Amino acid sequence: MYRIRQFIWALFAKFTKEDEAFVNAYLNEYEQELFKKLKESEKVHSVRVAKEVINRSVDENLYDIRLIKAALLHDIGKIDGGLNIINKSIITILNKLFPKALKKLYKIKFIRVYYEHPEIAVTYLDNYDDYTKFLIKNHHNYHINDKKLRILQEVDCNN
């Protein structure tokens, strides 16, 4: 049911002036330019994730500006990946049903980007602090025990 809701959110996502002001409050000019390259649905998703990350991190006494930046930038690896709402939805379903078979199709750019967007994202952030890069690179790695990373992962999965 969540995936259906996520698909509908993506179809009707509207990045507002309020969202833009929120992004501009947390990201520098370079980061804003990267963020602007995301598809509209990814921008809305990232803002939703960042706002919830703020709430959760404050509640858990773990607020960190690096965590907020990571929430906003965690999907920038998708910028030039050819992923759209339709093929992303199909890949998500196929990944649940046939993960080994789908991974054999890595040569197809949008499939590779689906799996590797965290690593790709970090390539845009060469001069960044290691912790922000760690958060972004590992936002789909559920084997790491880090409280701030766990917040990002949980919120990302539910938004």
C-alpha positions, 0 to 999 in steps of 0.5 A: 500500500505504501508504494501505491501512495508513494507513486501517487505522491510522485505523480502529483508532486508540486515543489512550492515557493515555501519548499524552495525557501526551506531548501535555500535556508539549508543549502549553499549555492552549489548545493542548491544548483544540484538540488534544482537538477532533481526531478520535481517528485524527487525535490518534493520527496527530499524536502518531505524527508528533510522536514521529518528528519528535523522533527525526529532529530530534535525529538531524539536530541540528535539535530545536526545540520549535516543530517539535514543537508544529507536529507536534502541531497541524498538522491542527487545521484539520480540527477542524470540517471534516466529514472522517471516515475514509471520506470522507477516504480517498475524497478521497485516492484521487480526488485522486490520480486526478482532482485537477482535477475534485475541486478544482472541488468546493471548495464542499463543506465537507469537500473544502475542508477537505481541501485548506485545513486548513493555512491553517485551522489557522493561524487558530486560532493568531493570537498564535503565533510566525511560525515555528510558523505557517509550519511548520503552514501549509506542511506540504503545500507541498513547494516550500519549502526548509526543513530542519525543514519537510522533516522534518515533511513527510516524517514526516507523509507516512509516518504 
